[in-house]
Amino acid sequence: MRAVRIHRFGAPDVVVLEEIPVPQPGAGEVLVRVAAAGVAPWDAIIREGHSKVSPQPPLTLGSDLAGVVESVGPKVSDFKPGDEIYGVTNPQFCGAQAEYAVAAAGMIAVKPAGLSFLEAASAPVVAVTAWQMLFEYAEAKRGQTVMVLGAAGSVGRYVVQMALNAGIDVVAVIRMRDAEMVRALGVERIVDADAADPAAGLSGMNAILDLIGGDMTERCLPALKLGGKVISVVSAKPLPRWPEVPAAFFYAEVTTDRLNTLTELFDRGKIKPMVGSVLPLAQARYAHEMLAGHPHQPGKIVLEVMPNRWSPVPGAAAARA
């Protein structure tokens, strides 16, 4: 089978497409015939050798995937061959960008019926991150207000959709070039990320959700109410000048239960996926160049592993490089 591999850490030019044997599922695992696989910033972190969870090369890149169960290993009872699934491969976040991939049965779920494979492959990590950030770590509730730093990004847009759907007000901190897109999601209060004082005139925030890092969190802290939280997926560093502020950093934990919760939201139309540029598997290196700054469509970059067989997302042809 064809797989996107690296044999050493480095820049996008270390990414190669090569033939390797089809892997076999072990206990608690399934073999997936991959229809589409996501490409995300953490793939670049792994490629560069900065990941704390991934193995040493050689390795197959990629975590998000959608496809069809080909076979199941021992001790798997929730899935069977022919099931259409989405999710991630394993806690090491590798192995998905290939024609076949082994995935932990506890990290996949039945694909939302209304999503194409391309759309489904774009969602697992970013959507689960948004869910955990908003509801599990910030513990946001109806009637509260959260300040989302980076609301126009892939995770941020899911946070916005989930929050507004749950009756939680959103203050979006974004670059103003993204204002129209964020307003289209239903956000009424927008703060210019380039403003000298982004917290000016704001108060009573129940949580600040940090998706961009840098000094923006500290600049926005005056808007946080007493007892409010700071939740980040960008930096684990504490806030030294504000030791009284509860703060948490976390890595997303993709599970079947969380994916099933998202599936219900997708199927009810409460959240929508965001597919960006679509590339064939053979152009995986170019996808990594996009991660490094090469122009691409807004939204998640997705590799179309089996073209012309799986229901395409509308507009995917135009997004293909």
C-alpha positions in Angstrom: 0.0 0.0 0.0 1.0 3.6 -0.4 1.8 5.6 2.8 3.1 9.1 3.6 6.3 8.6 5.5 9.3 10.3 7.1 12.7 8.6 7.7 14.2 11.6 9.5 12.9 14.7 11.2 13.0 18.0 9.2 11.4 20.4 6.8 8.6 19.3 4.4 11.1 17.9 2.0 11.6 14.8 4.3 8.0 13.7 3.5 7.9 10.8 1.0 5.3 8.6 -0.5 6.3 4.9 -0.5 5.1 1.4 -0.6 4.9 -0.5 2.7 3.0 -3.6 3.8 -0.6 -3.3 4.9 -0.6 -3.3 8.7 -2.6 -5.8 10.7 -4.8 -4.9 13.6 -4.0 -6.2 17.1 -6.2 -6.6 20.1 -8.6 -3.7 20.4 -7.8 -2.4 17.0 -9.4 -2.2 13.5 -7.9 -2.0 10.1 -9.4 0.9 8.1 -9.5 1.3 4.4 -8.8 5.0 4.4 -10.9 7.3 2.2 -9.5 10.6 3.5 -7.0 11.8 6.1 -6.5 15.1 7.7 -3.3 17.2 7.7 -2.8 19.5 10.7 -0.3 21.5 12.5 0.6 18.7 14.9 1.7 16.7 11.8 4.3 19.3 11.3 5.3 19.1 14.9 5.8 15.4 14.6 7.7 15.8 11.3 10.0 18.3 12.9 10.7 16.1 15.8 9.1 18.2 18.5 6.3 15.9 19.5 6.3 14.5 23.0 4.1 11.5 22.2 5.0 10.2 18.7 7.6 7.5 17.9 11.0 8.0 16.2 11.1 7.6 12.4 10.6 5.9 10.2 6.9 6.5 10.7 3.7 7.1 8.8 2.2 10.5 9.3 -1.3 11.5 10.2 -4.0 11.0 12.9 -7.4 12.1 11.6 -9.0 9.7 9.2 -12.3 8.5 7.7 -13.0 5.3 5.8 -14.4 1.8 5.9 -13.5 -0.9 8.4 -11.7 -3.7 6.5 -11.1 -6.1 9.4 -11.1 -6.1 13.2 -8.7 -7.5 15.7 -9.4 -9.6 18.8 -11.5 -8.0 21.6 -13.3 -5.7 19.2 -17.1 -6.0 19.3 -18.4 -2.5 18.5 -17.3 -2.4 14.8 -17.4 -4.9 11.9 -16.1 -4.9 8.3 -18.0 -2.5 6.1 -18.7 0.1 8.9 -18.1 3.7 7.8 -16.1 5.3 10.5 -14.1 8.5 11.5 -11.7 9.3 14.3 -8.0 9.0 14.9 -5.5 6.2 14.8 -3.8 6.2 18.2 -2.5 8.3 21.1 0.8 8.8 19.1 -1.1 10.7 16.4 0.5 8.8 13.5 -0.4 6.2 10.8 -3.4 7.7 9.1 -2.0 9.1 5.9 -2.0 5.8 4.0 -4.3 3.6 2.0 -4.8 1.4 5.0 -4.4 2.3 8.7 -4.8 0.6 12.0 -6.9 2.5 14.5 -7.6 1.9 18.2 -11.3 0.9 18.4 -11.8 3.3 21.4 -10.7 6.3 19.3 -13.2 5.9 16.3 -16.9 6.1 15.8 -19.5 5.5 13.1 -19.2 8.4 10.7 -22.0 11.0 10.8 -24.5 10.1 8.1 -24.6 13.6 6.6 -20.9 14.1 6.2 -18.8 13.0 3.3 -15.5 11.1 4.1 -13.6 14.3 3.3 -15.7 16.3 5.8 -15.5 13.6 8.4 -11.7 13.3 8.1 -11.4 17.0 8.8 -13.2 16.9 12.1 -12.0 14.5 14.8 -9.1 16.2 16.6 -10.2 19.9 16.2 -13.9 19.2 17.1 -13.0 17.1 20.1 -10.5 19.8 21.2 -13.3 22.4 21.0 -15.7 20.2 23.0 -13.2 19.5 25.7 -12.0 23.1 26.0 -15.5 24.5 26.2 -17.4 22.0 28.3 -14.9 19.8 30.1 -12.2 22.3 31.1 -13.9 25.7 31.1 -17.2 24.0 32.2 -19.1 26.7 30.4 -22.8 26.8 30.8 -25.9 28.5 29.3 -25.9 32.2 30.0 -22.2 32.5 30.6 -19.7 34.3 28.3 -16.4 33.0 26.9 -13.7 35.0 25.2 -12.2 32.9 22.3 -8.7 33.9 21.3 -8.4 32.8 17.7 -12.1 32.2 17.0 -11.5 32.2 13.3 -9.3 29.1 13.3 -10.3 25.5 12.9 -10.8 24.8 16.6 -12.1 28.3 17.2 -14.9 28.0 14.7 -16.1 24.7 16.4 -15.9 26.4 19.8 -18.1 29.3 18.5 -20.6 26.9 17.0 -20.8 24.7 20.1 -21.0 27.7 22.4 -23.8 29.5 20.6 -25.7 26.3 20.2 -25.6 25.8 24.0 -26.7 29.3 24.8 -23.2 30.5 25.7 -22.3 34.0 24.6 -19.0 34.5 22.6 -16.5 37.3 22.4 -14.3 36.5 19.4 -10.8 37.9 19.3 -9.7 37.7 15.7 -7.9 39.5 12.9 -10.5 41.8 11.3 -10.0 40.2 7.9 -11.9 37.2 9.3 -14.8 39.3 10.8 -17.3 38.5 8.1 -16.8 34.8 8.4 -17.1 34.8 12.2 -20.2 37.0 12.1 -21.7 34.4 9.7 -21.4 31.9 12.5 -23.6 34.1 14.7 -21.0 36.0 16.7 -22.1 39.5 17.6 -19.1 40.7 19.7 -15.8 40.9 17.9 -12.5 42.2 19.2 -9.6 43.2 16.9 -6.6 41.0 17.8 -4.3 43.8 16.7 -5.9 46.4 19.1 -3.6 48.0 21.6 -5.9 47.0 24.4 -8.1 44.0 23.4 -9.8 43.9 26.8 -10.9 47.6 26.7 -14.5 48.0 27.8 -14.9 44.2 28.5 -15.6 42.5 31.8 -17.4 39.5 33.2 -15.8 36.8 31.0 -16.3 33.4 32.6 -13.4 31.9 30.6 -10.7 32.9 28.2 -10.0 30.1 25.7 -6.6 30.5 24.2 -6.0 29.1 20.7 -3.2 31.4 19.6 -0.6 31.7 22.4 1.8 34.6 22.7 1.0 37.5 25.1 -2.6 37.8 24.1 -4.0 35.9 27.1 -2.3 38.2 29.6 -3.6 41.2 27.6 -7.1 39.9 27.8 -7.0 38.9 31.5 -8.5 42.2 32.7 -11.8 41.1 31.1 -12.0 37.9 33.1 -14.4 37.9 36.0 -13.3 36.9 39.5 -13.0 33.1 39.5 -12.9 32.9 35.8 -10.7 30.4 34.1 -8.0 30.4 31.4 -7.9 27.3 29.2 -5.2 26.8 26.6 -4.2 24.2 24.0 -1.2 26.3 22.9 1.0 26.9 26.0 1.4 25.0 29.3 3.2 28.0 30.9 1.5 29.5 33.9 0.5 33.1 34.1 3.1 34.4 36.6 1.6 37.9 37.1 -1.9 36.4 37.8 -1.3 33.4 40.1 -4.9 33.6 41.4 -6.3 32.8 38.0 -7.2 29.1 37.5 -5.5 27.9 34.3 -5.3 24.6 32.5 -3.5 23.3 29.4 -4.5 20.0 27.8 -4.0 17.8 24.8 -7.2 16.5 23.1 -8.3 13.0 24.0 -10.3 11.6 21.1 -12.7 8.8 22.3 -15.6 7.0 20.9 -18.0 8.6 23.4 -16.8 12.1 22.5 -17.0 11.4 18.8 -20.6 10.0 19.3 -21.5 13.3 20.9 -20.1 15.2 18.0 -21.9 12.9 15.5 -25.2 13.8 17.1 -24.4 17.5 16.7 -23.3 17.0 13.1 -26.4 15.0 12.3 -28.7 17.6 13.8 -27.0 20.4 11.9 -25.8 22.1 15.1 -22.1 22.1 13.9 -20.7 22.1 10.4 -17.3 20.8 9.2 -14.7 23.1 7.6 -12.8 21.5 4.8 -10.1 23.6 3.2 -7.7 22.5 0.5 -8.1 19.0 -0.8 -5.1 17.2 -2.2 -4.4 13.6 -3.4 -2.3 11.4 -1.2 0.6 11.8 -3.6 0.8 15.5 -2.8 1.2 15.1 0.9 4.5 16.9 0.8 2.8 19.9 -0.7 0.2 19.8 2.1 3.1 20.1 4.6 4.4 23.1 2.6 0.9 24.6 3.2 1.4 24.0 6.9 4.7 25.9 6.6 3.0 28.9 5.1 2.2 28.1 1.4 -1.2 29.6 0.4 -4.2 27.3 0.8 -8.0 27.4 1.3 -9.3 28.3 4.7 -10.2 25.3 6.8 -8.6 21.8 7.4 -6.3 20.5 4.7 -7.4 17.0 3.7 -5.8 14.2 1.7 -8.2 12.4 -0.6 -6.9 8.9 -0.5 -9.4 7.2 -2.7 -10.7 9.7 -5.2 -13.9 9.2 -7.2 -15.2 6.5 -4.9 -16.4 8.5 -1.9 -19.1 11.1 -1.8 -17.2 14.5 -2.3 -17.8 17.6 -0.2 -19.4 20.3 -2.3 -16.8 22.6 -3.7 -13.9 20.1 -3.1 -13.0 20.2 -6.8 -12.4 23.9 -6.6 -10.3 23.5 -3.5 -8.0 21.0 -5.0 -4.6 22.3 -5.7 
